[in-house]
Amino acid sequence: MFLLKNKIEALILISPRPLSVKRLASLLETDEESVAKDLSELVNDYAGRRGGIIIAEHEGEVQMVTTAEQAPLVQKFLKDETTGELTRPSLETLTIVAYRGPITRADLEKIRGVNCSIILRNLMMRGLVEAREDKKRLVTFYTISINFLKLLGLKHISGLPDYESLHGAEVLDQFLNQSQEADTE
């Protein structure tokens, strides 16, 4: 059985944005007090190990970040990642977001069949994809950015080739609906 602290660590690692104790408790279906206690231990664990990653805390939210000592290395890597050519998985993800967006990460991963969190983070860093949170449903939707349109010289997303037929592809809608029904059973 996984410890609560391990689950918190996993969520903080994959989250593209800072998380609050309340949000973590909701995701983990447990009480905020337990999450706060284990999160505090986790923050201390990371601070004590003197590694390249720490857990930063700001205004009641936490996120994994690199240490200041690693900043030059990270900046060099990010520059290479955000200025180089897109990888095939990045292009696939960007295409799905462009034609099917706004789309949740869960639906995107059902279509691609793999975890897309790192790819989405990279596309957001490049300014090609934006994340929009639906606070009522507690879901994040991904959509292309204005920069994406600007780079392609488009006034509107509908200017993509075959956009109307691919955006409304009924086969894909049926697949996603069937997957959602299977997840609830």
Buried (B, 14 or more C-beta within 10 A) or exposed (E): EEEBBEBBBEBBEEBBEBBBBEBBBBBBEBEBEBBBBBBBBBBEEBEEEEEEEBBBEEEEBBBBBBBEEBEEEBEEEEEEBEEEEBEEBBEBBBEBBBBBBBBBBBBBBBBBEEEBBEBBBBBBEBBBBBBEEEEEEEEBBBBBBEEBBEEEEBEEBEEBEEBEEBBEEEEBEEBBEEEEEEEEE
